[in-house]
Amino acid sequence: MTDTLRSVQTLGDALDRMNSGMKGDMDMNASDLATLRMLTIREHRGQMVSPHDVATHLRISTASTTKLIDRLEKSGHLERRPHPSDGRARVVVLTDKSRREFFRHFGVHLAAMRQVAAGFDDAQLETIVDFLDQLTESITTTD
């Protein structure tokens, strides 16, 4: 078990280094990049994201969230749109520019990860997914 957790820590370190490189390449801070990652993940899940969701995810104030969204909107990385079923609410969505930049920087890493995953059968991958999901849940706290 110690080797497994050490490997998870090593993976976390590698992901941190990858993200640091992307921050520099995209001229963004950690919160900006975390917001784009969150929007990418939720978009793939078909989930809408409100400014409140961003604040909760990043654990930052409403004022800081507004500044972050303003900055990403000004740089062309996201847009505010009306919520489709609640005219009073707003959602934030990735722009095509953001998707292109994000995947241009992440694409090489994604291809390498897919190549590694191809070396495992479906049952093994299901076990890995279950492990990682449970591990993520175990360290995720809600306020």
N, C-alpha and C positions, 0 to 999 in steps of 0.2 A: 504494500500500500504506500509506503514512503516513496518508492521509486515513481509510482503513479502521480502522487501529489507534486513531487519534484518536477516531473515532466510537465504538469499543468503550469507550474510556476515558470518554467522555461518557455513554454508557449506564450504565456502572458507577457513575458519580457520581450519575446520576438514580436508580438503584436504591438507592444508599446513602441518599439524601435520603428516598426513599419509606419505606425501612425505619426510618429515624430517626423519621419521623412516626408509623409504626405502633408503635414502641417506646413513644413517649410516650402515644399514645392507649390502648394496651393495658397501660400501666404495667409494662413489662417491660424487662429489660436485653438487650444484644445476644445473649448466649448463650441466653437464654430464647427469643427470637424465632428465632434460628438453629435451635434444636432443633425448634420448631414447623414451620418451613419444611422441615427435613429429614424430619420425620415425615409431613408432607403429601405431599412428593414420593415418598417410599418407599411410602406407602399407595396412591398412584395407580399405582405400579408393582407392587403386590401383594407388597411385601417387608416382612418383619417387622424390627423394630428392637429390639436388646438395649441395655441400659445401656452395654455395652462399645462398641457401634456409635456411641452418642452421644459417648462419651469420645474415640473415635478421630476422629470427624468434627470435633469442636470442638478437639481436641488439648489436652484438659484431663485432670487426674488423676482417678482413680477416686473419691477423696474429694469433689472438686469436682463430679463428675457426680452423685454421690449427693445432695449438697445441692441441685443444680439440679433433679433429678427430684423430690425431696421438695417443693421450692418449687412446681413446676408441678403436682404432684399435689394439694397443699394448696389451690392456687388454682382447682382444678377443670379444668385444661387437659389433663392426661393421666392415664392410669391404668397401674399395673403389673399385668400379668396373667401367669399361668403360660404358658410356651412350650407350644404345642399338641402337640409330639412329644417334648419333653425336660422331664420333670416337675421337674428340678432347676433349670432355667433360667427366667428371666423375660423378658418383652418389655414395651415401653412403647408405648402407643397413645393417639391423640388422643381426647378426649371430644367429644361433640356440642357442648358449650359452646365448646370450643376451635375446632372447625370453623366454627361460626356467627360467632364473633368475628373469626377470621382472615379469613374470606371477606367479612364485612361491611366490614372495613377494606381488603381487597385487591380486592374486587369491582369497584369503579369503575376501578381501574388495569387489571384483567384485561379488562374490557369495552373499554377504550381500546386495549389491545394487540391484542385480537381484531379490532377494526375496522381497525387498521393491517395486520394479517396478511391480512385479506380482500382487500386490494388487490394481492396477489401470487398467481400461479398455483402449482399444486402443485409443478411442477419448480423454480420459484424458491425456494419454501419448503424443499424438500428440500436445495437448495444452502446455504441459510442455516442450516438445522439441522446439516448436515454441518460447515460452517465453525465454528459456535458449539460443537458437540460437540468438535471437534478443538482449538479454542482452549482450552476448559475443561480438556481432558485435558493440554494442554501446560503449564498452570500449576498443575495438581493434583499435589502430591507425596505420596508415601506414606512413612511412617517405618518 
